[in-house]
């Protein structure tokens, strides 16, 4: 099991006018892992309460001067997502109800058990962390919409980020290892962004290319190179000049072309199919595989020399079940994105639901989680029949969701084999490949 990274700092502003209670509550929160700023009244606390505060607020409702409810109003105006836990006196039910209506995260009635306060505070801090991380991801996306964010705070993902920062700015070719849906293309795009190369990011799925067009797609061809080649075509390697070429599912590359790719990577020159001219290329190659290439090379199914050439630096991506602590953050991110995409309200979830989702194996990894988030937003998750609440979604979007579910089921039945799934669905293989790309689904071949 992967060791988890330290959680983000837990911060709390405590507002309590009685010194003995303030001291005891401070100690309780500190024993629960919080760094506490204790204040005797609202005036002392208000300058600390702003939208950038990364922690939570615990305030007594009855204070000298401004009340705890006035503190709550100030916080809601500054940042409605900053959690405020209101502490009420025994019998102040009406005041507790008023606080919840005004936007309080929760309330605790005096006298309270230390465990109750710490448990509530930790849940509030977790919510705050999710909110701030989603804001950071949104800002990063707005600044660079072509680079999808690498979501997660687990130790495994921090190691990936460290590698990206370390090798991203270099020219070394890189191999990304990971199961289907673990985010290999996201990492490849992050590497491209870190390289600061001005050329394009060019992605090609080796598993989706028929062998007959493979060489022409990657290396290009001259006019007359074969029947139908009426004009010169620039291949992906050449088109990615000054940028990054991402070769996904490189284990599917035909052996004959592996030899040619190896030579191109060594010499940084290529010859187009049917041509004699040597073309200098300047692109970084990032390859990705869901198979063990070294094991395949031992079986004669992949060239060992090519493996060592592209695998000078390897980045291993964890399965989602190896970083379950990232699931709340990932789901929050995907649900927010889906809500914007479909024009829906982002649905809330309960702690019990999230606990259940964190226990799932998610065999499709992050991609499966993202697809689940889409269905959850549209109200069709887990086989639930769409009801009237989905009527606000346009018919094409509803059809897309239904079509994707049929394709997912066919691919699951066919164990990811596209040819078998296409036969089962009664559509051409190329059509299915187009739809797989459209819905970003997982295949094996």
Buried (B, 14 or more C-beta within 10 A) or exposed (E): EBEBBEEBEBBBBBBBBEEEBBEEBBEBBBEBBBEBBBBBBBBBBBEBBEEEBBBBBBBBBBBEEBBBBBBBBBBBEBBEBBBBBBBBEEEBEEBBEBBBEBBBBBBBBEEBEBEEBBEBBBBBBBBBBBBBBBEEBBEBBEEEEEBBBBBBBBBBBBBBBEBBEEBBEEEEBBBBBBBBBBBBBBBBBBBBBBBEBEBBBBBBBBBBBEEEEBBBBBBBBBEEBEEEBEEBBBBBBBBBBEBBBBBBBBBBBEEEBBEBBBBBBEEEEBBBBBBEEEBEBEBBBBBBBBBBBEEBBEEEEBBEEBBBBBBEBBBEBBBBBBBBBBBBBBBBBBBBBBBEEBEBEBBEBEEEEBEEBBEBEBBBBBBBBBBBBBBBBBBBBEEEEBEEEBEEBEEEBBEBBEBBBEBBEBBEEBEBBBEBBBBBBEBEBEEBBEBBEEBEBBBBE
